[in-house]
């Protein structure tokens, strides 16, 4: 049936317990997976392997402690198994923070995990518990749950002073957004360049629990994402009286990034001198490169795409569509958001797509069922030449059918390897152009 | 007729731990495990006889308080049934249970390419269950997804995979399957593969085979295909055809990348063989018992002796003994010079295999043929017997009798935290690993690894040479791992890294009463004080 139902073919997100990977993204933190055997391998396969083969670090992937619940645990309760797991993890792992994530099984059999974890917490171990049953939501929901749990159970209350210019960066979902490591670095570089002191909760520039303890001291929270993290910022506002700035569009390219900087500077009320100088320097370099690129763009006569279809999570779909439509002049023919954003964010997302750029309007669709996504892309009558399809590896076959240039921007992605890549900011925009037009050049 | 080992009347499979006595924790000399496994006694019992009271009841098993990321039966069903070309697998589960399907899609893409079949995506659908479904039940969603499966993909069969959540809330997939079958007009097959069900994922293979044996394989074949041999396999390259061509045989690969009709014709084949008795035992035994297709009772096709005996056993069924002897002799001659060259290259080198049980035995045979030392091995499970229980299917005994004892023979299911100890007590230049999670940890410890993704690489005579050539490249990568080791730290404490017994936590449970001082204590107090 081509009508919408509960069914999902070819999934584009995993479940809440996949947020173990958000814990892995905090330096020195150890996730403790209180779930069945298979749960974490499936999550890891989706988020860290079939997503640019990013890999994992420290206590992630194969090193991750997991209860691997058995039939015995289902019948008699799994608390004893979890207790042994927690104890042995504390015994042999070197962790600054332990996060127990409970999956479907613990939730359904009614194990009292918070009590067990509290026992260790009261002894002084830096350990928190979070309910991430897979039936409660997807990995993005799980990520937000983990953030709130660490704030409430580990960071705790704070009534001290705020530091002007210190900003917490709530941005892409670790491992899920495949360029997250590079993107965090680029956005942090930009904010620093503009004069901010940037506190980064996840990724290569995170300093572990030290940075998490710094969160309440920040002047404000910056949520750079259409919806993930907004809930956390609201919580922080309530808990620490911290205001937040919500910007839906990840800035890409000179125009958007400069505007982004000005917005954040204005919100924070810090001095403009440094940020304007930074914008000037960055733009000089960005347009130095863009001028070179423009020769290819003007003179390459073997064909290049003029239209594109995109299907990915809210953040990347919005950011890439905006950049390509507004600054490069590619025509969006289909934009599909696949990460099931909460209803209350959808009207704003629709508006942002209507206002992408002058003369271009695309009706964004919300669909997470791969069968319907494929049908939607299949239904696009691209006008001429090779179109560009930006989606997941599930779309490889439809891209072949449409004779489209294709590359992956969202999980699952099994046709590319990602180490340090960013399509965000000034530098990332140039990488994105390289990626797109490398797909066009040569004898393809 | 003797009682059957496998009961196809039931929709559920008896777990391996009960059926075979599978364990996932053991540490010692391989020859001791052979003795404790009491294969012969178990074999007598399997075939309905009485061996008296003896060892063949229960193996000692080392438990571990600490377990780590691993695989489950549900994932195994996805990698088997989810990789059929014209059947749909429904994951009756919350969405996370379908997380690995994209990886199995990649496996299928590679498998199809290796087998010369056209590229296609896997046909999987999740019922995508939410919290409400846990309370009110999810059978209506399952019915809807079965209808969607029919309308979307017009499959030849629809399989339903049970998950932890649906098993706990008591979803009756058997009834829904039975009820929906007339409506969709194709077999609807329930698979009881919830992840917590069995302590070892390999039960998932049996569940997948059980489903196709009950509802797909033709019970009343009109003809026999005298030149068709079933090979129970995964996605491996088709090396079996070239080995079996001299015997005039064609291969019917089961199950990955197979079509409905290829599975259906399994009962028309002259016999069933496999590249791995852990994988193939259930299917081969049931085909023998209930469909009259004999299984090959022979060592696995690894190393020279194993391959000789495997070919001879098949040739006997096919009536091609002379052709087999000619082929065996010519192959021995053909590989000899290259093998000598490789043995020279690997002189003084050692290797460790870390895979599932029977497959590890095959791989270690190949290392032995290459002259590579192997003082240690890690197996993710040990089956003291396989379903066939044949005279020549005691793969561990076959290995040790042919190539000598293994002093550090460890059974442990993907517990990466034990690698520092395992790699400390045995010399090695590289590791051969299947299943994710361990190879990168071994890499951090400075060792290069060969992830044997195409499981047919080591098969047969040429397989020995193929592995040898690949290992040259693997050993060269030591340079990368040496550098990595200097810069990357494992998440384990110095105390743990200083231990030498991988089962120290099991053998000294009292150490868990003595936890390191809570490092967070002071800081916690500070925070509380500031509050």
Interface residues (C-beta under 8 A of the other chain):
Chain A: X1 X2 X5 X6 X7 X8 X9 X10 X11 X13 X14 X15 X16 X17 X18 X30 X33 X36 X37 X38 X39 X40 X41 X42 X43 X44 X45 X46 X47 X49 X50 X55 X56 X58 X59 X61 X62 X63 X64 X65 X66 X67 X68 X69 X70 X71 X73 X74 X84 X85 X87 X88 X89 X90 X91 X92 X93 X94 X95 X96 X103 X104 X105 X108 X109 X123 X124 X125 X126 X133 X134 X135 X136 X138 X139 X155 X156 X157 X158 X159 X160 X213 X371 X392 X393 X394 X396 X397 X400 X411 X412 X414
Chain B: X65 X66 X67 X68 X69 X70 X71 X72 X73 X74 X75 X93 X94 X95 X96 X97 X98 X99 X100 X101 X102 X103 X105 X106 X109 X119 X120 X121 X123 X124 X125 X126 X127 X128 X129 X130 X131 X133 X134 X141 X144 X145 X147 X148 X149 X151 X152 X163 X164 X165 X168 X169 X195 X196 X197 X199 X201 X414 X416 X417 X436 X437 X438 X440 X441 X489 X490 X491 X492 X493 X495 X496 X505 X511 X512 X515 X516 X518 X519 X520 X521 X522 X523 X524 X525 X527 X528 X530 X531
